[in-house]
Amino acid sequence: MTFDNAPPGALLRVSPLTRRIVAPNPGVFTYTGTCSYIIGEGELAIVDPGPAEASHIEALLAAIGGETLRYLLVTHTHRDHSPAARILQDKTGATIAGCAAYAPPPDLSVTGPGLDASHDRAYAPDVTLADGECLAFGGLTIEAVATPGHTTNHLCFALAEEATLFTGDHVMGWATTVIAPPDGSMREYFASLERLRGRDDRLYWPAHGGPVKEPQRYLRALLHHRRQREAAILERLEAGDETIVAIVARIYEGFDARLQRAAALSVFAHLEDLVERGLVRADGPATLEARYFKCGE
């Protein structure tokens, strides 16, 4: 059994201090499913408890056995990450800690909903962690690392004792992260990637897929890919494409039809950033339906 072929519910020890169980929610946005990580021995924390799937919750409880679950740590409030926290808390008494509760962006009515419907609005942490705040349990230390971009409230969690970072949906090895305005922000995402470049974590554990084994090299590749996408969008504007629909049709040609909306939201995120930087203008508020023009044209 390896990182990529572990069946849902199977307990896999991935490091001396970390075990992993994959939820039974595979899909085009979740890959093989949401990875829930059990950290520690005796006294435990779970990073990203996952969806409210009965079999997944049963598998996590079985893995814990007679150990004490101290914390349920949530990277962000998408519904494939946080809903199981409430159920596990009811069964174990653990403290829910991590990202802030979801707050609808003030410009939701202008920009459109993005991935607003994907948020777990019932999530209510006992402890909201700010950037740099730490939790201790069983002789281990977890530090919250603020990484807005995929969502405004996104956190990663650093395990000091293994120099590893649990990256949620911020950095994944199997696919690029969806950035969907208004809650998602390409500008914040770029800044968060740059921030991780200043850290010395030796390994990333994403919430979907296997580990990222050379984080700094991978971060450089992610930033290069996003800048290439930005350049392609500017080229399409120069060529006369004015709408997101037209741009997506050209730069995502042959793309899986199930991912077309995600592609449109990603282009929107880039255009929103380019408008903020004064490189692109819109014919009104920046929205999915607006027309866009390269500045100076």
C-alpha positions in Angstrom: 0.0 0.0 0.0 1.4 3.4 -1.1 0.4 7.0 -0.9 -1.5 6.9 -4.1 -3.2 3.5 -3.9 -4.3 3.4 -0.3 -8.0 2.6 -0.3 -10.5 4.8 1.6 -10.5 4.1 5.3 -7.0 2.4 5.3 -4.7 3.6 8.0 -1.2 4.3 6.6 1.8 5.4 8.7 3.5 8.0 6.6 6.2 9.1 9.1 7.2 8.3 12.7 4.7 10.8 14.0 2.1 10.9 11.4 -0.6 8.5 10.1 -3.1 9.1 7.2 -6.6 8.0 6.3 -8.2 9.0 3.0 -11.9 9.8 3.0 -14.2 8.1 0.5 -14.9 11.3 -1.5 -12.8 11.0 -4.7 -13.6 13.4 -7.5 -12.2 15.9 -10.1 -11.5 18.4 -7.3 -10.5 16.0 -4.5 -8.4 13.4 -6.4 -8.5 10.1 -4.4 -10.3 11.9 -1.5 -9.5 14.2 1.4 -6.5 13.1 3.5 -7.0 13.3 7.2 -3.7 13.2 9.2 -3.4 11.8 12.7 -0.4 13.3 14.5 1.3 12.1 17.6 1.2 9.1 19.9 -0.9 8.9 23.1 -2.1 12.5 22.7 -3.2 13.3 19.2 -4.3 15.9 16.8 -6.1 15.4 13.5 -5.5 17.8 10.6 -8.4 18.2 8.3 -11.0 15.8 9.8 -12.8 15.7 6.4 -16.4 15.3 5.2 -19.2 14.1 7.4 -19.0 10.6 5.9 -19.9 7.9 8.5 -17.4 5.4 7.3 -14.6 8.0 7.4 -15.4 9.0 10.9 -15.6 5.4 12.0 -12.1 4.8 10.5 -10.7 7.8 12.3 -12.2 6.6 15.6 -10.9 3.1 15.1 -7.4 4.5 14.4 -7.4 6.5 17.5 -8.4 3.5 19.7 -7.6 4.2 23.3 -5.5 7.3 22.6 -6.6 10.8 23.5 -7.6 13.2 20.7 -6.8 16.7 21.9 -7.2 18.8 18.8 -9.2 18.8 15.5 -7.2 21.1 13.3 -9.0 22.6 10.2 -7.1 24.3 7.4 -10.1 25.9 5.8 -13.9 25.6 5.7 -14.6 23.8 2.4 -17.0 21.0 3.0 -14.5 18.2 2.2 -12.3 19.4 5.1 -14.2 20.6 8.2 -17.7 19.0 8.7 -16.4 15.8 10.4 -14.8 18.0 13.2 -18.2 18.6 14.9 -19.0 14.9 14.9 -15.6 13.8 16.2 -15.8 16.5 18.9 -19.1 15.1 20.1 -17.6 11.6 20.3 -14.2 12.5 21.8 -14.4 15.9 23.5 -11.5 17.2 21.4 -11.0 20.9 20.8 -11.8 22.3 17.3 -9.0 24.7 16.4 -7.6 26.3 13.3 -9.0 28.6 10.6 -11.6 31.3 11.3 -15.2 30.6 10.5 -16.3 31.4 6.9 -17.5 35.0 6.4 -19.1 35.8 3.1 -17.1 38.5 1.2 -18.7 41.9 1.1 -18.5 42.1 -2.7 -20.3 38.7 -3.2 -23.3 40.4 -4.9 -21.0 42.1 -7.4 -18.5 39.4 -8.3 -20.8 36.4 -8.0 -20.6 33.5 -5.6 -17.4 31.8 -6.7 -17.1 28.7 -4.5 -19.3 30.3 -1.8 -21.6 27.3 -1.7 -18.7 25.0 -1.0 -18.1 26.4 2.5 -19.2 24.7 5.7 -21.2 27.5 7.3 -21.8 25.5 10.4 -18.1 25.4 11.3 -17.5 27.1 14.6 -14.0 26.6 16.1 -13.4 26.6 19.8 -10.0 28.2 19.1 -9.2 30.4 16.1 -5.5 30.4 15.4 -3.7 33.5 14.2 -0.5 33.3 12.1 2.3 32.0 14.2 0.2 30.7 17.1 1.2 27.3 18.4 -0.6 24.4 20.1 1.2 21.8 22.2 0.1 18.2 22.8 1.9 15.0 23.7 5.3 16.7 23.6 4.7 18.0 20.0 4.2 21.5 18.7 2.0 22.6 15.8 2.3 26.1 14.4 -0.4 27.9 12.4 0.9 29.4 9.1 -1.6 31.8 7.5 -1.8 31.1 3.7 -4.8 33.0 2.3 -5.4 32.6 -1.4 -7.4 29.5 -2.0 -9.7 30.8 0.7 -9.4 33.9 2.8 -9.3 31.8 6.0 -6.8 29.2 4.8 -4.1 28.0 7.2 -1.3 25.5 6.9 0.1 23.7 10.0 3.8 23.2 10.7 4.9 20.2 12.8 8.2 21.3 14.3 9.4 17.9 15.4 9.4 16.6 11.8 9.9 19.9 9.9 6.9 19.1 7.9 4.0 21.3 6.7 0.4 20.2 6.3 -0.7 22.3 3.4 -4.4 21.7 3.0 -5.4 22.9 -0.5 -2.7 25.6 -0.7 -0.1 23.4 -2.2 -0.9 20.0 -3.7 1.3 17.7 -5.8 -1.4 16.3 -8.0 -3.0 19.5 -9.3 -2.9 23.3 -9.1 -5.1 25.0 -6.5 -8.4 26.5 -7.6 -8.5 30.2 -6.8 -12.1 31.5 -7.1 -13.0 35.1 -6.3 -14.4 36.7 -4.3 -13.3 34.5 -1.4 -10.2 33.3 -3.3 -7.6 35.9 -4.2 -4.8 35.4 -6.7 -2.8 38.3 -5.2 -3.0 36.7 -1.7 -2.2 33.3 -3.2 1.0 34.6 -4.8 2.0 36.3 -1.6 1.4 33.1 0.4 3.5 31.0 -2.0 6.3 33.5 -1.6 6.0 33.3 2.1 6.4 29.6 2.1 9.6 30.1 0.1 11.0 31.8 3.2 10.5 28.7 5.3 12.6 25.5 5.6 10.0 22.8 5.8 11.5 19.6 4.4 8.2 17.9 3.3 4.6 18.9 2.6 1.6 16.8 3.4 -1.3 18.1 1.2 -5.0 17.4 1.9 -5.3 15.6 -1.5 -2.7 13.2 -3.0 0.8 12.3 -1.9 3.6 14.3 -0.3 5.5 17.1 -1.9 9.1 15.9 -1.4 11.1 18.9 -2.6 9.0 21.9 -1.4 11.2 24.7 -2.5 11.7 23.4 -6.0 7.9 22.7 -6.3 7.1 26.2 -5.1 9.3 27.7 -7.8 7.5 25.6 -10.4 4.0 26.6 -9.1 4.9 30.3 -9.3 6.4 29.9 -12.8 3.2 28.1 -13.9 1.0 30.8 -12.5 3.1 33.5 -14.2 2.9 31.6 -17.5 -0.9 31.5 -17.2 -0.9 35.3 -16.5 1.2 35.9 -19.6 -1.2 33.7 -21.7 -4.2 35.8 -20.5 -2.4 39.0 -21.4 -1.6 37.5 -24.9 -5.3 36.7 -25.4 -6.3 40.2 -24.5 -3.7 41.5 -27.0 -5.2 39.2 -29.6 -8.6 40.7 -29.1 -10.3 38.3 -26.7 -12.4 40.4 -24.2 -14.4 37.9 -22.2 -13.5 35.1 -19.8 -15.4 32.6 -21.9 -13.3 33.5 -25.0 -10.0 33.3 -23.0 -10.9 30.0 -21.4 -11.7 28.5 -24.8 -8.3 29.3 -26.1 -5.9 28.7 -23.2 -7.8 25.7 -21.8 -8.5 24.0 -25.2 -9.3 20.3 -24.7 -9.7 20.7 -21.0 -12.0 18.4 -19.1 -15.5 19.8 -19.4 -16.2 19.2 -15.7 -13.5 21.7 -14.9 -14.6 24.5 -17.2 -16.2 26.5 -14.4 -13.0 26.1 -12.3 -10.9 27.3 -15.3 -13.2 30.3 -15.7 -12.9 31.2 -12.0 -9.1 30.9 -12.2 -8.9 33.2 -15.2 -11.2 35.6 -13.3 -8.8 35.5 -10.4 -5.9 36.4 -12.6 -7.8 39.2 -14.3 -8.9 40.6 -10.9 -5.3 40.7 -9.9 -4.2 42.3 -13.2 -6.9 45.0 -12.8 -5.7 45.7 -9.2 -2.1 46.0 -10.5 -3.2 48.5 -13.3 -2.2 46.1 -16.2 -5.8 45.4 -17.3 -9.1 47.4 -17.2 -12.6 46.2 -17.2 -15.7 47.8 -18.7 -17.2 48.0 -15.2 -16.7 46.1 -12.0 -14.4 43.0 -12.4 -16.8 40.1 -12.7 -17.1 36.8 -14.6 -19.3 38.6 -17.3 -17.2 41.8 -17.7 -15.2 42.7 -20.7 -11.5 43.1 -20.2 -8.8 45.1 -22.1 -5.1 45.4 -21.7 -4.2 48.9 -20.4 -2.9 51.2 -23.1 -5.1 49.6 -25.8 
